[in-house]
């Protein structure tokens, strides 16, 4: 799926919540803590990592492409 970025960046856990990959902010944080989230192919453990345009986030079969 594609996500249109309206600001300079979005925090990772908020992106998962907004796109529906996680049902809540708490679930999004849990997915990140447990190592289920990849950022550009690398596991990302920072819940508030600043995701910018051009990045690709993967959670299981869900792929989010962030665009400006």
Biopython code that builds the backbone (N, CA, C, O; Angstrom):
import numpy as np
from Bio.PDB.StructureBuilder import StructureBuilder

atoms = [
    (1, "UNK", "N", (0.841, -1.181, 0.000)),
    (1, "UNK", "CA", (0.000, 0.000, 0.000)),
    (1, "UNK", "C", (0.882, 1.239, 0.000)),
    (1, "UNK", "O", (2.039, 1.201, 0.418)),
    (2, "UNK", "N", (0.328, 2.302, -0.462)),
    (2, "UNK", "CA", (1.071, 3.563, -0.488)),
    (2, "UNK", "C", (0.495, 4.496, 0.575)),
    (2, "UNK", "O", (-0.711, 4.514, 0.821)),
    (3, "UNK", "N", (1.384, 5.267, 1.197)),
    (3, "UNK", "CA", (0.959, 6.235, 2.199)),
    (3, "UNK", "C", (1.480, 7.604, 1.796)),
    (3, "UNK", "O", (2.683, 7.788, 1.613)),
    (4, "UNK", "N", (0.570, 8.565, 1.658)),
    (4, "UNK", "CA", (0.922, 9.940, 1.276)),
    (4, "UNK", "C", (1.301, 10.732, 2.514)),
    (4, "UNK", "O", (0.466, 10.952, 3.392)),
    (5, "UNK", "N", (2.544, 11.159, 2.590)),
    (5, "UNK", "CA", (3.066, 11.909, 3.725)),
    (5, "UNK", "C", (2.649, 13.375, 3.604)),
    (5, "UNK", "O", (2.894, 14.014, 2.580)),
    (6, "UNK", "N", (2.014, 13.906, 4.662)),
    (6, "UNK", "CA", (1.561, 15.299, 4.628)),
    (6, "UNK", "C", (2.504, 16.231, 5.379)),
    (6, "UNK", "O", (2.469, 17.444, 5.174)),
    (7, "UNK", "N", (3.338, 15.680, 6.238)),
    (7, "UNK", "CA", (4.314, 16.455, 7.005)),
    (7, "UNK", "C", (5.708, 16.077, 6.500)),
    (7, "UNK", "O", (5.844, 15.379, 5.495)),
    (8, "UNK", "N", (6.736, 16.544, 7.205)),
    (8, "UNK", "CA", (8.119, 16.207, 6.844)),
    (8, "UNK", "C", (8.393, 14.728, 7.130)),
    (8, "UNK", "O", (9.139, 14.076, 6.400)),
    (9, "UNK", "N", (7.778, 14.201, 8.206)),
    (9, "UNK", "CA", (7.963, 12.804, 8.601)),
    (9, "UNK", "C", (6.767, 12.352, 9.421)),
    (9, "UNK", "O", (5.927, 13.161, 9.814)),
    (10, "UNK", "N", (6.698, 11.039, 9.676)),
    (10, "UNK", "CA", (5.693, 10.484, 10.586)),
    (10, "UNK", "C", (6.413, 9.467, 11.466)),
    (10, "UNK", "O", (7.289, 8.740, 10.998)),
    (11, "UNK", "N", (6.036, 9.421, 12.747)),
    (11, "UNK", "CA", (6.647, 8.454, 13.651)),
    (11, "UNK", "C", (6.145, 7.061, 13.284)),
    (11, "UNK", "O", (4.985, 6.889, 12.909)),
    (12, "UNK", "N", (7.023, 6.072, 13.393)),
    (12, "UNK", "CA", (6.732, 4.717, 12.944)),
    (12, "UNK", "C", (5.455, 4.143, 13.543)),
    (12, "UNK", "O", (4.624, 3.612, 12.807)),
    (13, "UNK", "N", (5.279, 4.234, 14.855)),
    (13, "UNK", "CA", (4.092, 3.622, 15.453)),
    (13, "UNK", "C", (2.807, 4.292, 14.965)),
    (13, "UNK", "O", (1.775, 3.633, 14.838)),
    (14, "UNK", "N", (2.865, 5.605, 14.689)),
    (14, "UNK", "CA", (1.689, 6.321, 14.175)),
    (14, "UNK", "C", (1.365, 5.861, 12.754)),
    (14, "UNK", "O", (0.196, 5.731, 12.391)),
    (15, "UNK", "N", (2.395, 5.617, 11.959)),
    (15, "UNK", "CA", (2.194, 5.140, 10.584)),
    (15, "UNK", "C", (1.472, 3.794, 10.588)),
    (15, "UNK", "O", (0.548, 3.584, 9.803)),
    (16, "UNK", "N", (1.886, 2.889, 11.461)),
    (16, "UNK", "CA", (1.251, 1.567, 11.539)),
    (16, "UNK", "C", (-0.210, 1.681, 11.949)),
    (16, "UNK", "O", (-1.062, 0.943, 11.456)),
    (17, "UNK", "N", (-0.491, 2.609, 12.853)),
    (17, "UNK", "CA", (-1.866, 2.806, 13.316)),
    (17, "UNK", "C", (-2.729, 3.435, 12.213)),
    (17, "UNK", "O", (-3.829, 2.953, 11.942)),
    (18, "UNK", "N", (-2.243, 4.493, 11.584)),
    (18, "UNK", "CA", (-3.005, 5.209, 10.552)),
    (18, "UNK", "C", (-3.314, 4.321, 9.348)),
    (18, "UNK", "O", (-4.400, 4.408, 8.775)),
    (19, "UNK", "N", (-2.367, 3.471, 8.966)),
    (19, "UNK", "CA", (-2.563, 2.617, 7.781)),
    (19, "UNK", "C", (-3.379, 1.370, 8.092)),
    (19, "UNK", "O", (-3.739, 0.623, 7.182)),
    (20, "UNK", "N", (-3.677, 1.136, 9.377)),
    (20, "UNK", "CA", (-4.492, -0.018, 9.745)),
    (20, "UNK", "C", (-3.706, -1.303, 9.916)),
    (20, "UNK", "O", (-4.295, -2.359, 10.146)),
    (21, "UNK", "N", (-2.385, -1.235, 9.808)),
    (21, "UNK", "CA", (-1.555, -2.427, 10.030)),
    (21, "UNK", "C", (-1.694, -2.858, 11.494)),
    (21, "UNK", "O", (-1.693, -4.050, 11.803)),
    (22, "UNK", "N", (-1.814, -1.876, 12.385)),
    (22, "UNK", "CA", (-2.061, -2.139, 13.806)),
    (22, "UNK", "C", (-3.404, -1.524, 14.181)),
    (22, "UNK", "O", (-3.767, -0.458, 13.684)),
    (23, "UNK", "N", (-4.131, -2.195, 15.053)),
    (23, "UNK", "CA", (-5.452, -1.707, 15.473)),
    (23, "UNK", "C", (-5.366, -0.503, 16.400)),
    (23, "UNK", "O", (-6.296, 0.298, 16.481)),
    (24, "UNK", "N", (-4.233, -0.383, 17.104)),
    (24, "UNK", "CA", (-4.080, 0.709, 18.070)),
    (24, "UNK", "C", (-2.615, 1.103, 18.165)),
    (24, "UNK", "O", (-1.733, 0.410, 17.658)),
    (25, "UNK", "N", (-2.373, 2.228, 18.824)),
    (25, "UNK", "CA", (-1.001, 2.656, 19.054)),
    (25, "UNK", "C", (-0.246, 1.650, 19.910)),
    (25, "UNK", "O", (0.937, 1.391, 19.686)),
    (26, "UNK", "N", (-0.947, 1.081, 20.899)),
    (26, "UNK", "CA", (-0.319, 0.095, 21.789)),
    (26, "UNK", "C", (0.091, -1.159, 21.008)),
    (26, "UNK", "O", (1.172, -1.707, 21.222)),
    (27, "UNK", "N", (-0.780, -1.602, 20.108)),
    (27, "UNK", "CA", (-0.440, -2.782, 19.305)),
    (27, "UNK", "C", (0.724, -2.463, 18.370)),
    (27, "UNK", "O", (1.600, -3.304, 18.167)),
    (28, "UNK", "N", (0.743, -1.269, 17.805)),
    (28, "UNK", "CA", (1.834, -0.862, 16.917)),
    (28, "UNK", "C", (3.163, -0.892, 17.669)),
    (28, "UNK", "O", (4.162, -1.392, 17.154)),
    (29, "UNK", "N", (3.170, -0.353, 18.891)),
    (29, "UNK", "CA", (4.388, -0.340, 19.704)),
    (29, "UNK", "C", (4.847, -1.755, 20.024)),
    (29, "UNK", "O", (6.046, -2.033, 20.031)),
    (30, "UNK", "N", (3.900, -2.649, 20.288)),
    (30, "UNK", "CA", (4.232, -4.037, 20.600)),
    (30, "UNK", "C", (4.867, -4.729, 19.377)),
    (30, "UNK", "O", (5.853, -5.454, 19.513)),
    (31, "UNK", "N", (4.298, -4.500, 18.196)),
    (31, "UNK", "CA", (4.854, -5.086, 16.976)),
    (31, "UNK", "C", (6.307, -4.637, 16.778)),
    (31, "UNK", "O", (7.168, -5.433, 16.403)),
    (32, "UNK", "N", (6.561, -3.361, 17.035)),
    (32, "UNK", "CA", (7.905, -2.802, 16.868)),
    (32, "UNK", "C", (8.855, -3.397, 17.910)),
    (32, "UNK", "O", (9.953, -3.837, 17.570)),
    (33, "UNK", "N", (8.434, -3.412, 19.178)),
    (33, "UNK", "CA", (9.261, -3.941, 20.265)),
    (33, "UNK", "C", (9.662, -5.389, 20.021)),
    (33, "UNK", "O", (10.782, -5.795, 20.334)),
    (34, "UNK", "N", (8.730, -6.170, 19.455)),
    (34, "UNK", "CA", (8.972, -7.601, 19.257)),
    (34, "UNK", "C", (9.736, -7.903, 17.970)),
    (34, "UNK", "O", (9.966, -9.068, 17.647)),
    (35, "UNK", "N", (10.134, -6.859, 17.229)),
    (35, "UNK", "CA", (10.966, -7.058, 16.049)),
    (35, "UNK", "C", (10.239, -7.498, 14.791)),
    (35, "UNK", "O", (10.844, -8.093, 13.900)),
    (36, "UNK", "N", (8.943, -7.210, 14.710)),
    (36, "UNK", "CA", (8.146, -7.613, 13.546)),
    (36, "UNK", "C", (8.151, -6.575, 12.422)),
    (36, "UNK", "O", (7.583, -6.812, 11.357)),
    (37, "UNK", "N", (8.791, -5.426, 12.656)),
    (37, "UNK", "CA", (8.740, -4.324, 11.688)),
    (37, "UNK", "C", (10.105, -4.102, 11.046)),
    (37, "UNK", "O", (11.118, -3.967, 11.732)),
    (38, "UNK", "N", (10.109, -4.067, 9.708)),
    (38, "UNK", "CA", (11.338, -3.782, 8.971)),
    (38, "UNK", "C", (11.218, -2.419, 8.303)),
    (38, "UNK", "O", (10.172, -2.063, 7.760)),
    (39, "UNK", "N", (12.295, -1.676, 8.356)),
    (39, "UNK", "CA", (12.382, -0.364, 7.704)),
    (39, "UNK", "C", (13.482, -0.476, 6.668)),
    (39, "UNK", "O", (14.652, -0.653, 7.009)),
    (40, "UNK", "N", (13.109, -0.373, 5.405)),
    (40, "UNK", "CA", (14.072, -0.496, 4.300)),
    (40, "UNK", "C", (14.894, -1.778, 4.424)),
    (40, "UNK", "O", (16.100, -1.778, 4.181)),
    (41, "UNK", "N", (14.221, -2.880, 4.809)),
    (41, "UNK", "CA", (14.877, -4.182, 4.881)),
    (41, "UNK", "C", (15.573, -4.505, 6.186)),
    (41, "UNK", "O", (16.045, -5.628, 6.364)),
    (42, "UNK", "N", (15.652, -3.543, 7.114)),
    (42, "UNK", "CA", (16.327, -3.753, 8.402)),
    (42, "UNK", "C", (15.286, -3.689, 9.527)),
    (42, "UNK", "O", (14.377, -2.859, 9.491)),
    (43, "UNK", "N", (15.424, -4.563, 10.516)),
    (43, "UNK", "CA", (14.498, -4.538, 11.652)),
    (43, "UNK", "C", (14.658, -3.215, 12.396)),
    (43, "UNK", "O", (15.772, -2.788, 12.700)),
    (44, "UNK", "N", (13.523, -2.577, 12.684)),
    (44, "UNK", "CA", (13.520, -1.272, 13.374)),
    (44, "UNK", "C", (12.847, -1.443, 14.729)),
    (44, "UNK", "O", (11.696, -1.872, 14.808)),
    (45, "UNK", "N", (13.578, -1.101, 15.808)),
    (45, "UNK", "CA", (13.052, -1.228, 17.164)),
    (45, "UNK", "C", (12.637, 0.103, 17.774)),
    (45, "UNK", "O", (12.089, 0.120, 18.876)),
    (46, "UNK", "N", (12.882, 1.218, 17.093)),
    (46, "UNK", "CA", (12.537, 2.529, 17.642)),
    (46, "UNK", "C", (11.093, 2.879, 17.286)),
    (46, "UNK", "O", (10.765, 3.057, 16.112)),
    (47, "UNK", "N", (10.247, 2.974, 18.281)),
    (47, "UNK", "CA", (8.819, 3.248, 18.063)),
    (47, "UNK", "C", (8.594, 4.606, 17.420)),
    (47, "UNK", "O", (7.682, 4.775, 16.611)),
    (48, "UNK", "N", (9.433, 5.576, 17.785)),
    (48, "UNK", "CA", (9.262, 6.939, 17.292)),
    (48, "UNK", "C", (10.241, 7.276, 16.162)),
    (48, "UNK", "O", (10.524, 8.448, 15.912)),
    (49, "UNK", "N", (10.751, 6.251, 15.487)),
    (49, "UNK", "CA", (11.648, 6.489, 14.349)),
    (49, "UNK", "C", (10.929, 7.386, 13.350)),
    (49, "UNK", "O", (9.749, 7.184, 13.063)),
    (50, "UNK", "N", (11.639, 8.372, 12.823)),
    (50, "UNK", "CA", (11.043, 9.327, 11.886)),
    (50, "UNK", "C", (11.078, 8.740, 10.479)),
    (50, "UNK", "O", (12.143, 8.597, 9.878)),
    (51, "UNK", "N", (9.908, 8.408, 9.969)),
    (51, "UNK", "CA", (9.785, 7.807, 8.641)),
    (51, "UNK", "C", (9.550, 8.936, 7.635)),
    (51, "UNK", "O", (8.633, 9.742, 7.792)),
    (52, "UNK", "N", (10.389, 8.979, 6.606)),
    (52, "UNK", "CA", (10.306, 10.036, 5.601)),
    (52, "UNK", "C", (9.937, 9.459, 4.237)),
    (52, "UNK", "O", (9.892, 8.242, 4.056)),
    (53, "UNK", "N", (9.678, 10.335, 3.298)),
    (53, "UNK", "CA", (9.313, 9.941, 1.945)),
    (53, "UNK", "C", (10.396, 9.045, 1.338)),
    (53, "UNK", "O", (11.589, 9.285, 1.519)),
    (54, "UNK", "N", (9.961, 8.012, 0.618)),
    (54, "UNK", "CA", (10.889, 7.113, -0.051)),
    (54, "UNK", "C", (11.209, 5.858, 0.737)),
    (54, "UNK", "O", (11.866, 4.951, 0.227)),
    (55, "UNK", "N", (10.747, 5.799, 1.983)),
    (55, "UNK", "CA", (11.045, 4.624, 2.802)),
    (55, "UNK", "C", (9.986, 3.545, 2.619)),
    (55, "UNK", "O", (8.847, 3.821, 2.242)),
    (56, "UNK", "N", (10.395, 2.302, 2.897)),
    (56, "UNK", "CA", (9.503, 1.150, 2.774)),
    (56, "UNK", "C", (9.453, 0.448, 4.124)),
    (56, "UNK", "O", (10.488, 0.095, 4.690)),
    (57, "UNK", "N", (8.244, 0.248, 4.635)),
    (57, "UNK", "CA", (8.017, -0.394, 5.924)),
    (57, "UNK", "C", (7.315, -1.726, 5.671)),
    (57, "UNK", "O", (6.334, -1.791, 4.929)),
    (58, "UNK", "N", (7.827, -2.785, 6.295)),
    (58, "UNK", "CA", (7.228, -4.111, 6.134)),
    (58, "UNK", "C", (6.850, -4.682, 7.494)),
    (58, "UNK", "O", (7.636, -4.652, 8.441)),
    (59, "UNK", "N", (5.625, -5.203, 7.568)),
    (59, "UNK", "CA", (5.144, -5.900, 8.756)),
    (59, "UNK", "C", (4.448, -7.153, 8.250)),
    (59, "UNK", "O", (3.314, -7.088, 7.776)),
    (60, "UNK", "N", (5.117, -8.289, 8.349)),
    (60, "UNK", "CA", (4.554, -9.520, 7.801)),
    (60, "UNK", "C", (4.347, -9.359, 6.304)),
    (60, "UNK", "O", (5.287, -9.044, 5.574)),
    (61, "UNK", "N", (3.112, -9.575, 5.843)),
    (61, "UNK", "CA", (2.796, -9.447, 4.414)),
    (61, "UNK", "C", (2.446, -8.024, 4.014)),
    (61, "UNK", "O", (2.322, -7.725, 2.826)),
    (62, "UNK", "N", (2.287, -7.145, 4.991)),
    (62, "UNK", "CA", (1.944, -5.745, 4.711)),
    (62, "UNK", "C", (3.185, -4.937, 4.363)),
    (62, "UNK", "O", (4.177, -4.953, 5.091)),
    (63, "UNK", "N", (3.115, -4.230, 3.240)),
    (63, "UNK", "CA", (4.219, -3.367, 2.817)),
    (63, "UNK", "C", (3.656, -1.961, 2.631)),
    (63, "UNK", "O", (2.677, -1.763, 1.911)),
    (64, "UNK", "N", (4.290, -0.984, 3.292)),
    (64, "UNK", "CA", (3.852, 0.414, 3.201)),
    (64, "UNK", "C", (4.959, 1.191, 2.496)),
    (64, "UNK", "O", (6.100, 1.215, 2.958)),
    (65, "UNK", "N", (4.620, 1.821, 1.384)),
    (65, "UNK", "CA", (5.571, 2.674, 0.676)),
    (65, "UNK", "C", (5.189, 4.122, 0.964)),
    (65, "UNK", "O", (4.089, 4.568, 0.636)),
    (66, "UNK", "N", (6.118, 4.844, 1.583)),
    (66, "UNK", "CA", (5.845, 6.220, 1.996)),
    (66, "UNK", "C", (6.248, 7.180, 0.888)),
    (66, "UNK", "O", (7.376, 7.150, 0.397)),
    (67, "UNK", "N", (5.293, 8.041, 0.498)),
    (67, "UNK", "CA", (5.522, 9.005, -0.588)),
    (67, "UNK", "C", (5.239, 10.423, -0.102)),
    (67, "UNK", "O", (4.491, 10.633, 0.852)),
    (68, "UNK", "N", (5.846, 11.376, -0.770)),
    (68, "UNK", "CA", (5.595, 12.788, -0.436)),
    (68, "UNK", "C", (4.365, 13.281, -1.161)),
    (68, "UNK", "O", (3.986, 14.443, -1.013)),
]
sb = StructureBuilder()
sb.init_structure("model")
sb.init_model(0)
sb.init_chain("A")
sb.init_seg("    ")
for serial, (resi, resn, name, xyz) in enumerate(atoms, 1):
    if name == "N":
        sb.init_residue(resn, " ", resi, " ")
    sb.init_atom(name, np.array(xyz, "f"), 0.0, 1.0, " ", f" {name:<3s}", serial, name[0])
structure = sb.get_structure()
